Amino acid sequence: MMANNAYIKLVPSSAKEHVTVDEIKELFHYFKKITNKTGEQLDWEYSNAAFPYEIKEKPEGKGKWFYLYSNHERYHAILLGVDKETVVDEDGTERQQTYIQVTLPVTATYGDKGKANELSKFLAKKLKGELHLFNGRIMYFYPRK
């Protein structure tokens, strides 16, 4: 099995045109916080099952990528990174576009894929981005003309 990727592209009508790794980490913490609140409302230890990952960072990835690690038996890891690509618009002009790459490593489980989809959708909604899912489908979370 190969590594699998999903992308959240920040298009001109997104909430932001650029995002940093630290901003993604903040959104991840917010996501964990709201899933934890859901568990409290249900009076259930949902936070451990909802998103059983913690942020890990390697020195070579500082400011570019990090990964979410889980020691839960059904989960392993999800990598997240930020980069830019050159895009040619319909009128022929080139522009730089920021994207978030969500990668499932070879060791990822089906549980990781489900959680990665959940997190990708959350990030795409928050940033009003264009989500390219692992299966190749595209979801649009920005205002369309």
Secondary structure, DSSP 8 states (H G I E B T S, - for coil): ---EEEEEE--TTSS-S---HHHHHHHHHHHHHHHHHHHHHTTS-HHHHH---EEE--GGGTTTEEEEE--STT--EEEEEEEEEEEE-TTS-EEEEEEEEEEE-TT--HHHHHHHHHHHHHHHHHHT-EEE-TTS-EEE-S---
